Amino acid sequence: AGLTVDDVDIFEINEAFASQAVYCVEKLGLPPEKVNPLGGAVALGHPLGCTGARQVITLLNELKRRGKRAYGV
């Protein structure tokens, strides 16, 4: 889509373990303030078998709450 990291407002990444999330942020060069702004699985829980669905719904709700045109991954 031609987007850069700077174009994306929220990154909702899988966070089964805090160390794994920190590794992804560092390896991918993501701004920490844009990653899992509501806390991710460590704060919200890790629903068995539907982590991806929880991530998508969390991302969509946060984009809607911000009330502007935004991009999320």
PQR file with spaces between the fields and no chain letter, atoms N, CA, C, O and H, PARSE charges and radii, in Angstrom:
ATOM       1  N    ALA     1       0.826   -1.197    0.000 -0.4000 1.5000
ATOM       2  CA   ALA     1       0.000    0.000    0.000 -0.0000 2.0000
ATOM       3  C    ALA     1       0.860    1.247    0.000  0.5500 1.7000
ATOM       4  O    ALA     1       0.333    2.358   -0.047 -0.5500 1.4000
ATOM       5  N    GLY     2       2.173    1.086    0.052 -0.4000 1.5000
ATOM       6  CA   GLY     2       3.056    2.242    0.010 -0.0000 2.0000
ATOM       7  C    GLY     2       3.150    3.003    1.321  0.5500 1.7000
ATOM       8  O    GLY     2       3.577    4.157    1.331 -0.5500 1.4000
ATOM       9  H    GLY     2       2.602    0.184    0.090  0.4000 1.0000
ATOM      10  N    LEU     3       2.762    2.384    2.424 -0.4000 1.5000
ATOM      11  CA   LEU     3       2.820    3.043    3.725 -0.0000 2.0000
ATOM      12  C    LEU     3       4.181    2.823    4.380  0.5500 1.7000
ATOM      13  O    LEU     3       4.818    1.787    4.192 -0.5500 1.4000
ATOM      14  H    LEU     3       2.414    1.446    2.416  0.4000 1.0000
ATOM      15  N    THR     4       4.606    3.808    5.143 -0.4000 1.5000
ATOM      16  CA   THR     4       5.816    3.664    5.946 -0.0000 2.0000
ATOM      17  C    THR     4       5.418    3.499    7.412  0.5500 1.7000
ATOM      18  O    THR     4       4.246    3.641    7.760 -0.5500 1.4000
ATOM      19  H    THR     4       4.088    4.650    5.296  0.4000 1.0000
ATOM      20  N    VAL     5       6.376    3.203    8.252 -0.4000 1.5000
ATOM      21  CA   VAL     5       6.113    3.082    9.690 -0.0000 2.0000
ATOM      22  C    VAL     5       5.510    4.382   10.221  0.5500 1.7000
ATOM      23  O    VAL     5       4.632    4.349   11.084 -0.5500 1.4000
ATOM      24  H    VAL     5       7.329    3.088    7.969  0.4000 1.0000
ATOM      25  N    ASP     6       5.970    5.516    9.716 -0.4000 1.5000
ATOM      26  CA   ASP     6       5.459    6.812   10.173 -0.0000 2.0000
ATOM      27  C    ASP     6       3.998    7.035    9.794  0.5500 1.7000
ATOM      28  O    ASP     6       3.299    7.792   10.469 -0.5500 1.4000
ATOM      29  H    ASP     6       6.682    5.543    9.016  0.4000 1.0000
ATOM      30  N    ASP     7       3.523    6.390    8.727 -0.4000 1.5000
ATOM      31  CA   ASP     7       2.136    6.544    8.286 -0.0000 2.0000
ATOM      32  C    ASP     7       1.150    5.774    9.160  0.5500 1.7000
ATOM      33  O    ASP     7      -0.037    6.100    9.187 -0.5500 1.4000
ATOM      34  H    ASP     7       4.091    5.775    8.179  0.4000 1.0000
ATOM      35  N    VAL     8       1.623    4.772    9.862 -0.4000 1.5000
ATOM      36  CA   VAL     8       0.754    3.900   10.655 -0.0000 2.0000
ATOM      37  C    VAL     8       0.619    4.473   12.062  0.5500 1.7000
ATOM      38  O    VAL     8       1.612    4.807   12.709 -0.5500 1.4000
ATOM      39  H    VAL     8       2.587    4.507    9.840  0.4000 1.0000
ATOM      40  N    ASP     9      -0.632    4.583   12.527 -0.4000 1.5000
ATOM      41  CA   ASP     9      -0.903    5.169   13.840 -0.0000 2.0000
ATOM      42  C    ASP     9      -0.822    4.160   14.975  0.5500 1.7000
ATOM      43  O    ASP     9      -0.407    4.505   16.082 -0.5500 1.4000
ATOM      44  H    ASP     9      -1.439    4.312   12.002  0.4000 1.0000
ATOM      45  N    ILE    10      -1.215    2.917   14.712 -0.4000 1.5000
ATOM      46  CA   ILE    10      -1.234    1.891   15.750 -0.0000 2.0000
ATOM      47  C    ILE    10      -0.707    0.577   15.190  0.5500 1.7000
ATOM      48  O    ILE    10      -1.074    0.164   14.090 -0.5500 1.4000
ATOM      49  H    ILE    10      -1.552    2.637   13.813  0.4000 1.0000
ATOM      50  N    PHE    11       0.152   -0.067   15.958 -0.4000 1.5000
ATOM      51  CA   PHE    11       0.606   -1.418   15.656 -0.0000 2.0000
ATOM      52  C    PHE    11       0.100   -2.324   16.769  0.5500 1.7000
ATOM      53  O    PHE    11       0.544   -2.210   17.911 -0.5500 1.4000
ATOM      54  H    PHE    11       0.450    0.269   16.852  0.4000 1.0000
ATOM      55  N    GLU    12      -0.813   -3.212   16.451 -0.4000 1.5000
ATOM      56  CA   GLU    12      -1.332   -4.175   17.434 -0.0000 2.0000
ATOM      57  C    GLU    12      -0.617   -5.489   17.160  0.5500 1.7000
ATOM      58  O    GLU    12      -1.017   -6.251   16.279 -0.5500 1.4000
ATOM      59  H    GLU    12      -1.174   -3.305   15.524  0.4000 1.0000
ATOM      60  N    ILE    13       0.444   -5.749   17.919 -0.4000 1.5000
ATOM      61  CA   ILE    13       1.245   -6.944   17.667 -0.0000 2.0000
ATOM      62  C    ILE    13       0.947   -8.021   18.705  0.5500 1.7000
ATOM      63  O    ILE    13       0.516   -7.729   19.821 -0.5500 1.4000
ATOM      64  H    ILE    13       0.769   -5.130   18.635  0.4000 1.0000
ATOM      65  N    ASN    14       1.180   -9.252   18.321 -0.4000 1.5000
ATOM      66  CA   ASN    14       0.988  -10.373   19.234 -0.0000 2.0000
ATOM      67  C    ASN    14       1.966  -10.231   20.393  0.5500 1.7000
ATOM      68  O    ASN    14       3.157   -9.989   20.200 -0.5500 1.4000
ATOM      69  H    ASN    14       1.530   -9.489   17.415  0.4000 1.0000
ATOM      70  N    GLU    15       1.441  -10.384   21.579 -0.4000 1.5000
ATOM      71  CA   GLU    15       2.240  -10.150   22.774 -0.0000 2.0000
ATOM      72  C    GLU    15       2.019  -11.287   23.773  0.5500 1.7000
ATOM      73  O    GLU    15       1.566  -11.069   24.897 -0.5500 1.4000
ATOM      74  H    GLU    15       0.473  -10.580   21.735  0.4000 1.0000
ATOM      75  N    ALA    16       2.342  -12.478   23.344 -0.4000 1.5000
ATOM      76  CA   ALA    16       2.181  -13.625   24.238 -0.0000 2.0000
ATOM      77  C    ALA    16       3.108  -13.496   25.442  0.5500 1.7000
ATOM      78  O    ALA    16       2.773  -13.932   26.544 -0.5500 1.4000
ATOM      79  H    ALA    16       2.710  -12.655   22.431  0.4000 1.0000
ATOM      80  N    PHE    17       4.263  -12.903   25.227 -0.4000 1.5000
ATOM      81  CA   PHE    17       5.236  -12.664   26.292 -0.0000 2.0000
ATOM      82  C    PHE    17       5.797  -11.266   26.098  0.5500 1.7000
ATOM      83  O    PHE    17       6.031  -10.851   24.963 -0.5500 1.4000
ATOM      84  H    PHE    17       4.536  -12.549   24.332  0.4000 1.0000
ATOM      85  N    ALA    18       6.016  -10.537   27.171 -0.4000 1.5000
ATOM      86  CA   ALA    18       6.528   -9.170   27.067 -0.0000 2.0000
ATOM      87  C    ALA    18       7.868   -9.130   26.333  0.5500 1.7000
ATOM      88  O    ALA    18       8.117   -8.219   25.543 -0.5500 1.4000
ATOM      89  H    ALA    18       5.825  -10.874   28.093  0.4000 1.0000
ATOM      90  N    SER    19       8.728  -10.113   26.590 -0.4000 1.5000
ATOM      91  CA   SER    19      10.045  -10.120   25.943 -0.0000 2.0000
ATOM      92  C    SER    19       9.922  -10.262   24.428  0.5500 1.7000
ATOM      93  O    SER    19      10.716   -9.690   23.680 -0.5500 1.4000
ATOM      94  H    SER    19       8.525  -10.853   27.232  0.4000 1.0000
ATOM      95  N    GLN    20       8.939  -11.017   23.983 -0.4000 1.5000
ATOM      96  CA   GLN    20       8.719  -11.197   22.549 -0.0000 2.0000
ATOM      97  C    GLN    20       8.260   -9.886   21.912  0.5500 1.7000
ATOM      98  O    GLN    20       8.685   -9.559   20.804 -0.5500 1.4000
ATOM      99  H    GLN    20       8.295  -11.481   24.591  0.4000 1.0000
ATOM     100  N    ALA    21       7.404   -9.138   22.595 -0.4000 1.5000
ATOM     101  CA   ALA    21       6.934   -7.855   22.074 -0.0000 2.0000
ATOM     102  C    ALA    21       8.084   -6.852   21.998  0.5500 1.7000
ATOM     103  O    ALA    21       8.206   -6.120   21.015 -0.5500 1.4000
ATOM     104  H    ALA    21       7.059   -9.404   23.495  0.4000 1.0000
ATOM     105  N    VAL    22       8.919   -6.815   23.021 -0.4000 1.5000
ATOM     106  CA   VAL    22      10.077   -5.915   23.025 -0.0000 2.0000
ATOM     107  C    VAL    22      11.011   -6.254   21.866  0.5500 1.7000
ATOM     108  O    VAL    22      11.511   -5.355   21.190 -0.5500 1.4000
ATOM     109  H    VAL    22       8.820   -7.409   23.820  0.4000 1.0000
ATOM     110  N    TYR    23      11.245   -7.529   21.635 -0.4000 1.5000
ATOM     111  CA   TYR    23      12.098   -7.957   20.518 -0.0000 2.0000
ATOM     112  C    TYR    23      11.524   -7.466   19.189  0.5500 1.7000
ATOM     113  O    TYR    23      12.258   -6.931   18.358 -0.5500 1.4000
ATOM     114  H    TYR    23      10.839   -8.260   22.185  0.4000 1.0000
ATOM     115  N    CYS    24      10.222   -7.644   18.983 -0.4000 1.5000
ATOM     116  CA   CYS    24       9.584   -7.225   17.727 -0.0000 2.0000
ATOM     117  C    CYS    24       9.694   -5.718   17.526  0.5500 1.7000
ATOM     118  O    CYS    24       9.994   -5.259   16.423 -0.5500 1.4000
ATOM     119  H    CYS    24       9.625   -8.079   19.658  0.4000 1.0000
ATOM     120  N    VAL    25       9.454   -4.948   18.579 -0.4000 1.5000
ATOM     121  CA   VAL    25       9.558   -3.491   18.489 -0.0000 2.0000
ATOM     122  C    VAL    25      10.971   -3.092   18.070  0.5500 1.7000
ATOM     123  O    VAL    25      11.148   -2.256   17.184 -0.5500 1.4000
ATOM     124  H    VAL    25       9.210   -5.320   19.475  0.4000 1.0000
ATOM     125  N    GLU    26      11.967   -3.688   18.706 -0.4000 1.5000
ATOM     126  CA   GLU    26      13.357   -3.349   18.388 -0.0000 2.0000
ATOM     127  C    GLU    26      13.762   -3.829   17.002  0.5500 1.7000
ATOM     128  O    GLU    26      14.379   -3.081   16.244 -0.5500 1.4000
ATOM     129  H    GLU    26      11.822   -4.368   19.426  0.4000 1.0000
ATOM     130  N    LYS    27      13.424   -5.062   16.663 -0.4000 1.5000
ATOM     131  CA   LYS    27      13.837   -5.649   15.384 -0.0000 2.0000
ATOM     132  C    LYS    27      13.178   -4.947   14.193  0.5500 1.7000
ATOM     133  O    LYS    27      13.809   -4.747   13.156 -0.5500 1.4000
ATOM     134  H    LYS    27      12.922   -5.670   17.278  0.4000 1.0000
ATOM     135  N    LEU    28      11.890   -4.573   14.354 -0.4000 1.5000
ATOM     136  CA   LEU    28      11.153   -3.935   13.263 -0.0000 2.0000
ATOM     137  C    LEU    28      11.285   -2.415   13.259  0.5500 1.7000
ATOM     138  O    LEU    28      10.845   -1.755   12.318 -0.5500 1.4000
ATOM     139  H    LEU    28      11.377   -4.736   15.196  0.4000 1.0000
ATOM     140  N    GLY    29      11.887   -1.861   14.303 -0.4000 1.5000
ATOM     141  CA   GLY    29      12.064   -0.410   14.380 -0.0000 2.0000
ATOM     142  C    GLY    29      10.763    0.343   14.582  0.5500 1.7000
ATOM     143  O    GLY    29      10.575    1.424   14.023 -0.5500 1.4000
ATOM     144  H    GLY    29      12.245   -2.397   15.067  0.4000 1.0000
ATOM     145  N    LEU    30       9.856   -0.226   15.383 -0.4000 1.5000
ATOM     146  CA   LEU    30       8.559    0.405   15.624 -0.0000 2.0000
ATOM     147  C    LEU    30       8.654    1.400   16.774  0.5500 1.7000
ATOM     148  O    LEU    30       9.348    1.143   17.758 -0.5500 1.4000
ATOM     149  H    LEU    30      10.009   -1.103   15.837  0.4000 1.0000
ATOM     150  N    PRO    31       7.962    2.537   16.662 -0.5600 1.5000
ATOM     151  CA   PRO    31       7.930    3.477   17.785  0.2800 2.0000
ATOM     152  C    PRO    31       7.131    2.859   18.938  0.5500 1.7000
ATOM     153  O    PRO    31       5.956    2.540   18.754 -0.5500 1.4000
ATOM     154  N    PRO    32       7.726    2.682   20.109 -0.5600 1.5000
ATOM     155  CA   PRO    32       7.033    2.011   21.221  0.2800 2.0000
ATOM     156  C    PRO    32       5.691    2.635   21.582  0.5500 1.7000
ATOM     157  O    PRO    32       4.776    1.925   21.998 -0.5500 1.4000
ATOM     158  N    GLU    33       5.559    3.949   21.431 -0.4000 1.5000
ATOM     159  CA   GLU    33       4.304    4.614   21.788 -0.0000 2.0000
ATOM     160  C    GLU    33       3.152    4.254   20.847  0.5500 1.7000
ATOM     161  O    GLU    33       1.989    4.498   21.169 -0.5500 1.4000
ATOM     162  H    GLU    33       6.303    4.525   21.093  0.4000 1.0000
ATOM     163  N    LYS    34       3.471    3.677   19.689 -0.4000 1.5000
ATOM     164  CA   LYS    34       2.437    3.271   18.735 -0.0000 2.0000
ATOM     165  C    LYS    34       2.085    1.786   18.837  0.5500 1.7000
ATOM     166  O    LYS    34       1.182    1.315   18.145 -0.5500 1.4000
ATOM     167  H    LYS    34       4.416    3.479   19.427  0.4000 1.0000
ATOM     168  N    VAL    35       2.782    1.059   19.683 -0.4000 1.5000
ATOM     169  CA   VAL    35       2.589   -0.390   19.768 -0.0000 2.0000
ATOM     170  C    VAL    35       1.670   -0.735   20.938  0.5500 1.7000
ATOM     171  O    VAL    35       1.922   -0.355   22.081 -0.5500 1.4000
ATOM     172  H    VAL    35       3.515    1.442   20.245  0.4000 1.0000
ATOM     173  N    ASN    36       0.601   -1.463   20.623 -0.4000 1.5000
ATOM     174  CA   ASN    36      -0.348   -1.932   21.645 -0.0000 2.0000
ATOM     175  C    ASN    36      -0.691   -0.825   22.647  0.5500 1.7000
ATOM     176  O    ASN    36      -0.416   -0.968   23.839 -0.5500 1.4000
ATOM     177  H    ASN    36       0.396   -1.772   19.694  0.4000 1.0000
ATOM     178  N    PRO    37      -1.288    0.276   22.177 -0.5600 1.5000
ATOM     179  CA   PRO    37      -1.536    1.411   23.071  0.2800 2.0000
ATOM     180  C    PRO    37      -2.460    1.099   24.248  0.5500 1.7000
ATOM     181  O    PRO    37      -2.454    1.827   25.241 -0.5500 1.4000
ATOM     182  N    LEU    38      -3.244    0.041   24.156 -0.4000 1.5000
ATOM     183  CA   LEU    38      -4.118   -0.331   25.274 -0.0000 2.0000
ATOM     184  C    LEU    38      -3.512   -1.435   26.134  0.5500 1.7000
ATOM     185  O    LEU    38      -4.170   -1.957   27.034 -0.5500 1.4000
ATOM     186  H    LEU    38      -3.248   -0.550   23.350  0.4000 1.0000
ATOM     187  N    GLY    39      -2.276   -1.787   25.862 -0.4000 1.5000
ATOM     188  CA   GLY    39      -1.580   -2.749   26.704 -0.0000 2.0000
ATOM     189  C    GLY    39      -1.368   -4.121   26.106  0.5500 1.7000
ATOM     190  O    GLY    39      -0.563   -4.887   26.636 -0.5500 1.4000
ATOM     191  H    GLY    39      -1.741   -1.364   25.131  0.4000 1.0000
ATOM     192  N    GLY    40      -2.049   -4.470   25.032 -0.4000 1.5000
ATOM     193  CA   GLY    40      -1.862   -5.775   24.411 -0.0000 2.0000
ATOM     194  C    GLY    40      -2.326   -6.919   25.280  0.5500 1.7000
ATOM     195  O    GLY    40      -3.084   -6.724   26.230 -0.5500 1.4000
ATOM     196  H    GLY    40      -2.704   -3.848   24.602  0.4000 1.0000
ATOM     197  N    ALA    41      -1.871   -8.108   24.955 -0.4000 1.5000
ATOM     198  CA   ALA    41      -2.325   -9.321   25.644 -0.0000 2.0000
ATOM     199  C    ALA    41      -1.884   -9.364   27.100  0.5500 1.7000
ATOM     200  O    ALA    41      -2.552   -9.977   27.932 -0.5500 1.4000
ATOM     201  H    ALA    41      -1.255   -8.266   24.183  0.4000 1.0000
ATOM     202  N    VAL    42      -0.763   -8.717   27.416 -0.4000 1.5000
ATOM     203  CA   VAL    42      -0.305   -8.712   28.800 -0.0000 2.0000
ATOM     204  C    VAL    42      -1.328   -8.001   29.687  0.5500 1.7000
ATOM     205  O    VAL    42      -1.550   -8.418   30.824 -0.5500 1.4000
ATOM     206  H    VAL    42      -0.220   -8.218   26.741  0.4000 1.0000
ATOM     207  N    ALA    43      -1.952   -6.933   29.184 -0.4000 1.5000
ATOM     208  CA   ALA    43      -2.938   -6.173   29.965 -0.0000 2.0000
ATOM     209  C    ALA    43      -4.364   -6.667   29.762  0.5500 1.7000
ATOM     210  O    ALA    43      -5.140   -6.734   30.715 -0.5500 1.4000
ATOM     211  H    ALA    43      -1.772   -6.594   28.261  0.4000 1.0000
ATOM     212  N    LEU    44      -4.714   -7.014   28.518 -0.4000 1.5000
ATOM     213  CA   LEU    44      -6.103   -7.345   28.194 -0.0000 2.0000
ATOM     214  C    LEU    44      -6.426   -8.829   28.277  0.5500 1.7000
ATOM     215  O    LEU    44      -7.595   -9.211   28.329 -0.5500 1.4000
ATOM     216  H    LEU    44      -4.083   -6.960   27.744  0.4000 1.0000
ATOM     217  N    GLY    45      -5.412   -9.652   28.290 -0.4000 1.5000
ATOM     218  CA   GLY    45      -5.637  -11.091   28.314 -0.0000 2.0000
ATOM     219  C    GLY    45      -5.302  -11.723   26.976  0.5500 1.7000
ATOM     220  O    GLY    45      -5.157  -11.045   25.960 -0.5500 1.4000
ATOM     221  H    GLY    45      -4.462   -9.342   28.248  0.4000 1.0000
ATOM     222  N    HIS    46      -5.185  -13.022   27.006 -0.4000 1.5000
ATOM     223  CA   HIS    46      -4.773  -13.788   25.833 -0.0000 2.0000
ATOM     224  C    HIS    46      -5.811  -14.888   25.622  0.5500 1.7000
ATOM     225  O    HIS    46      -5.601  -16.022   26.052 -0.5500 1.4000
ATOM     226  H    HIS    46      -5.303  -13.574   27.832  0.4000 1.0000
ATOM     227  N    PRO    47      -6.943  -14.566   24.958 -0.5600 1.5000
ATOM     228  CA   PRO    47      -8.024  -15.543   24.813  0.2800 2.0000
ATOM     229  C    PRO    47      -7.603  -16.756   23.987  0.5500 1.7000
ATOM     230  O    PRO    47      -7.151  -16.617   22.850 -0.5500 1.4000
ATOM     231  N    LEU    48      -7.753  -17.910   24.553 -0.4000 1.5000
ATOM     232  CA   LEU    48      -7.345  -19.150   23.904 -0.0000 2.0000
ATOM     233  C    LEU    48      -8.051  -19.325   22.564  0.5500 1.7000
ATOM     234  O    LEU    48      -9.281  -19.366   22.508 -0.5500 1.4000
ATOM     235  H    LEU    48      -8.120  -18.023   25.476  0.4000 1.0000
ATOM     236  N    GLY    49      -7.289  -19.429   21.501 -0.4000 1.5000
ATOM     237  CA   GLY    49      -7.835  -19.708   20.185 -0.0000 2.0000
ATOM     238  C    GLY    49      -8.364  -18.516   19.415  0.5500 1.7000
ATOM     239  O    GLY    49      -8.768  -18.666   18.262 -0.5500 1.4000
ATOM     240  H    GLY    49      -6.290  -19.396   21.546  0.4000 1.0000
ATOM     241  N    CYS    50      -8.373  -17.336   20.014 -0.4000 1.5000
ATOM     242  CA   CYS    50      -8.904  -16.192   19.252 -0.0000 2.0000
ATOM     243  C    CYS    50      -8.099  -14.915   19.494  0.5500 1.7000
ATOM     244  O    CYS    50      -8.656  -13.818   19.524 -0.5500 1.4000
ATOM     245  H    CYS    50      -8.045  -17.214   20.951  0.4000 1.0000
ATOM     246  N    THR    51      -6.807  -15.066   19.664 -0.4000 1.5000
ATOM     247  CA   THR    51      -5.946  -13.907   19.873 -0.0000 2.0000
ATOM     248  C    THR    51      -6.024  -12.941   18.701  0.5500 1.7000
ATOM     249  O    THR    51      -6.111  -11.730   18.901 -0.5500 1.4000
ATOM     250  H    THR    51      -6.355  -15.958   19.639  0.4000 1.0000
ATOM     251  N    GLY    52      -5.994  -13.461   17.493 -0.4000 1.5000
ATOM     252  CA   GLY    52      -6.062  -12.606   16.307 -0.0000 2.0000
ATOM     253  C    GLY    52      -7.341  -11.798   16.255  0.5500 1.7000
ATOM     254  O    GLY    52      -7.315  -10.615   15.914 -0.5500 1.4000
ATOM     255  H    GLY    52      -5.923  -14.445   17.331  0.4000 1.0000
ATOM     256  N    ALA    53      -8.460  -12.420   16.589 -0.4000 1.5000
ATOM     257  CA   ALA    53      -9.747  -11.710   16.605 -0.0000 2.0000
ATOM     258  C    ALA    53      -9.722  -10.603   17.653  0.5500 1.7000
ATOM     259  O    ALA    53     -10.198   -9.498   17.395 -0.5500 1.4000
ATOM     260  H    ALA    53      -8.482  -13.380   16.866  0.4000 1.0000
ATOM     261  N    ARG    54      -9.174  -10.889   18.831 -0.4000 1.5000
ATOM     262  CA   ARG    54      -9.081   -9.870   19.880 -0.0000 2.0000
ATOM     263  C    ARG    54      -8.214   -8.703   19.422  0.5500 1.7000
ATOM     264  O    ARG    54      -8.534   -7.545   19.690 -0.5500 1.4000
ATOM     265  H    ARG    54      -8.788  -11.788   19.040  0.4000 1.0000
ATOM     266  N    GLN    55      -7.118   -9.008   18.733 -0.4000 1.5000
ATOM     267  CA   GLN    55      -6.231   -7.950   18.256 -0.0000 2.0000
ATOM     268  C    GLN    55      -6.927   -7.060   17.228  0.5500 1.7000
ATOM     269  O    GLN    55      -6.813   -5.836   17.292 -0.5500 1.4000
ATOM     270  H    GLN    55      -6.859   -9.949   18.515  0.4000 1.0000
ATOM     271  N    VAL    56      -7.637   -7.657   16.293 -0.4000 1.5000
ATOM     272  CA   VAL    56      -8.323   -6.884   15.254 -0.0000 2.0000
ATOM     273  C    VAL    56      -9.403   -6.002   15.867  0.5500 1.7000
ATOM     274  O    VAL    56      -9.507   -4.825   15.523 -0.5500 1.4000
ATOM     275  H    VAL    56      -7.729   -8.652   16.241  0.4000 1.0000
ATOM     276  N    ILE    57     -10.207   -6.554   16.770 -0.4000 1.5000
ATOM     277  CA   ILE    57     -11.275   -5.777   17.401 -0.0000 2.0000
ATOM     278  C    ILE    57     -10.693   -4.646   18.244  0.5500 1.7000
ATOM     279  O    ILE    57     -11.209   -3.529   18.215 -0.5500 1.4000
ATOM     280  H    ILE    57     -10.123   -7.511   17.050  0.4000 1.0000
ATOM     281  N    THR    58      -9.629   -4.920   18.991 -0.4000 1.5000
ATOM     282  CA   THR    58      -8.973   -3.879   19.789 -0.0000 2.0000
ATOM     283  C    THR    58      -8.456   -2.770   18.887  0.5500 1.7000
ATOM     284  O    THR    58      -8.636   -1.589   19.185 -0.5500 1.4000
ATOM     285  H    THR    58      -9.210   -5.828   19.015  0.4000 1.0000
ATOM     286  N    LEU    59      -7.817   -3.143   17.789 -0.4000 1.5000
ATOM     287  CA   LEU    59      -7.282   -2.168   16.841 -0.0000 2.0000
ATOM     288  C    LEU    59      -8.393   -1.319   16.240  0.5500 1.7000
ATOM     289  O    LEU    59      -8.283   -0.093   16.212 -0.5500 1.4000
ATOM     290  H    LEU    59      -7.671   -4.103   17.547  0.4000 1.0000
ATOM     291  N    LEU    60      -9.457   -1.947   15.761 -0.4000 1.5000
ATOM     292  CA   LEU    60     -10.561   -1.200   15.151 -0.0000 2.0000
ATOM     293  C    LEU    60     -11.234   -0.264   16.146  0.5500 1.7000
ATOM     294  O    LEU    60     -11.548    0.876   15.806 -0.5500 1.4000
ATOM     295  H    LEU    60      -9.546   -2.943   15.784  0.4000 1.0000
ATOM     296  N    ASN    61     -11.456   -0.730   17.368 -0.4000 1.5000
ATOM     297  CA   ASN    61     -12.077    0.121   18.387 -0.0000 2.0000
ATOM     298  C    ASN    61     -11.205    1.321   18.738  0.5500 1.7000
ATOM     299  O    ASN    61     -11.719    2.422   18.934 -0.5500 1.4000
ATOM     300  H    ASN    61     -11.201   -1.657   17.645  0.4000 1.0000
ATOM     301  N    GLU    62      -9.905    1.121   18.817 -0.4000 1.5000
ATOM     302  CA   GLU    62      -9.007    2.234   19.143 -0.0000 2.0000
ATOM     303  C    GLU    62      -8.937    3.237   17.995  0.5500 1.7000
ATOM     304  O    GLU    62      -8.903    4.443   18.236 -0.5500 1.4000
ATOM     305  H    GLU    62      -9.487    0.227   18.658  0.4000 1.0000
ATOM     306  N    LEU    63      -8.915    2.760   16.759 -0.4000 1.5000
ATOM     307  CA   LEU    63      -8.935    3.678   15.615 -0.0000 2.0000
ATOM     308  C    LEU    63     -10.230    4.486   15.608  0.5500 1.7000
ATOM     309  O    LEU    63     -10.203    5.689   15.346 -0.5500 1.4000
ATOM     310  H    LEU    63      -8.943    1.780   16.564  0.4000 1.0000
ATOM     311  N    LYS    64     -11.357    3.844   15.891 -0.4000 1.5000
ATOM     312  CA   LYS    64     -12.653    4.534   15.947 -0.0000 2.0000
ATOM     313  C    LYS    64     -12.675    5.540   17.097  0.5500 1.7000
ATOM     314  O    LYS    64     -13.162    6.659   16.932 -0.5500 1.4000
ATOM     315  H    LYS    64     -11.378    2.867   16.104  0.4000 1.0000
ATOM     316  N    ARG    65     -12.152    5.149   18.254 -0.4000 1.5000
ATOM     317  CA   ARG    65     -12.138    6.032   19.415 -0.0000 2.0000
ATOM     318  C    ARG    65     -11.351    7.314   19.137  0.5500 1.7000
ATOM     319  O    ARG    65     -11.717    8.391   19.606 -0.5500 1.4000
ATOM     320  H    ARG    65     -11.757    4.240   18.388  0.4000 1.0000
ATOM     321  N    ARG    66     -10.290    7.186   18.383 -0.4000 1.5000
ATOM     322  CA   ARG    66      -9.469    8.359   18.070 -0.0000 2.0000
ATOM     323  C    ARG    66     -10.180    9.313   17.125  0.5500 1.7000
ATOM     324  O    ARG    66      -9.824   10.489   17.045 -0.5500 1.4000
ATOM     325  H    ARG    66      -9.993    6.310   18.002  0.4000 1.0000
ATOM     326  N    GLY    67     -11.183    8.815   16.409 -0.4000 1.5000
ATOM     327  CA   GLY    67     -12.053    9.667   15.612 -0.0000 2.0000
ATOM     328  C    GLY    67     -11.417   10.387   14.445  0.5500 1.7000
ATOM     329  O    GLY    67     -11.885   11.455   14.050 -0.5500 1.4000
ATOM     330  H    GLY    67     -11.472    7.860   16.474  0.4000 1.0000
ATOM     331  N    LYS    68     -10.384    9.838   13.896 -0.4000 1.5000
ATOM     332  CA   LYS    68      -9.778   10.446   12.714 -0.0000 2.0000
ATOM     333  C    LYS    68      -9.414    9.347   11.738  0.5500 1.7000
ATOM     334  O    LYS    68      -9.384    8.167   12.090 -0.5500 1.4000
ATOM     335  H    LYS    68     -10.004    8.971   14.217  0.4000 1.0000
ATOM     336  N    ARG    69      -9.143    9.740   10.529 -0.4000 1.5000
ATOM     337  CA   ARG    69      -8.694    8.747    9.559 -0.0000 2.0000
ATOM     338  C    ARG    69      -7.290    8.312    9.962  0.5500 1.7000
ATOM     339  O    ARG    69      -6.373    9.126   10.062 -0.5500 1.4000
ATOM     340  H    ARG    69      -9.168   10.698   10.243  0.4000 1.0000
ATOM     341  N    ALA    70      -7.148    7.028   10.187 -0.4000 1.5000
ATOM     342  CA   ALA    70      -5.873    6.516   10.678 -0.0000 2.0000
ATOM     343  C    ALA    70      -5.615    5.140   10.094  0.5500 1.7000
ATOM     344  O    ALA    70      -6.522    4.482    9.584 -0.5500 1.4000
ATOM     345  H    ALA    70      -7.893    6.366   10.105  0.4000 1.0000
ATOM     346  N    TYR    71      -4.373    4.722   10.178 -0.4000 1.5000
ATOM     347  CA   TYR    71      -3.980    3.396    9.719 -0.0000 2.0000
ATOM     348  C    TYR    71      -3.523    2.564   10.904  0.5500 1.7000
ATOM     349  O    TYR    71      -2.905    3.069   11.841 -0.5500 1.4000
ATOM     350  H    TYR    71      -3.637    5.256   10.592  0.4000 1.0000
ATOM     351  N    GLY    72      -3.838    1.280   10.842 -0.4000 1.5000
ATOM     352  CA   GLY    72      -3.399    0.365   11.880 -0.0000 2.0000
ATOM     353  C    GLY    72      -2.969   -0.957   11.270  0.5500 1.7000
ATOM     354  O    GLY    72      -3.479   -1.381   10.233 -0.5500 1.4000
ATOM     355  H    GLY    72      -4.340    0.870   10.081  0.4000 1.0000
ATOM     356  N    VAL    73      -2.027   -1.591   11.931 -0.4000 1.5000
ATOM     357  CA   VAL    73      -1.514   -2.883   11.480 -0.0000 2.0000
ATOM     358  C    VAL    73      -1.564   -3.840   12.643  0.5500 1.7000
ATOM     359  O    VAL    73      -1.179   -5.001   12.504 -0.5500 1.4000
ATOM     360  H    VAL    73      -1.613   -1.246   12.773  0.4000 1.0000
